[in-house]
Amino acid sequence: MELIVITSPERVGQEQQVCCQLFALGLQTLHVRKPGATLPELRNWLQLLPERYHRHIMLHTHHALAQEFAVKGLHFRETERAATATTEKGRLIFSSSFHTLGAVQQPQPYLDYAFLSPVFQSISKKDYPAAFTSDDLKAALPKATLPLVALGGITAEKLPLVQNLGFAGAAVLGAVWGNPEPVQAYRRLLQFREDLTASARPVSV
């Protein structure tokens, strides 16, 4: 199960340094979501991150920066999803966000994966409750037309449930950036994921 981190939408002190530590621990995908950042500000954000980590970055805004930086891919908001059909893809990965179970069962030919949210009560948005029941998710996820990543209220303790529901991965924001020690919070998430992987391995005798 892939573990994705989404940046805080707000400014974070020494954010790039923290991200470097997350990459060093094995983070493969970082969604850079800075909705209030201008194009020059986001360019500067990327320039402060060592170039070797750009290949792990998914851009939520200012997609034109993919022509300047060798990023992993582009994320499209729900209102922008139609643009996936006309955006040159090349080597890039495309993702988007969904908020209904019916939508993820429809063909999505230009997307490689998608977030489904809110799966649990959000940590970063207190008035953002879970939108689905476990039974609804178990029934709908096998019919999804692309890999789905659970978003919303993801904590280390909820990773077993995320896996059991059939998600391909989990995306975290508040569980990392809402912690005064984000790197340690990410380590804890990794440990829970490793424990899940270990428990799923067949026992040899």
PyMOL commands that set and color helices and strands:
alter all, ss='L'
color gray80, all
select helices_A, chain A and resi 15-24+39-47+51-56+63-67+78-85+103-105+134-143+156-165+174-177+182-200
alter helices_A, ss='H'
color red, helices_A
select strands_A, chain A and resi 2-6+30-32+57-59+73-76+93-98+113-116+148-151+169-172
alter strands_A, ss='S'
color yellow, strands_A
deselect
rebuild
show_as cartoon
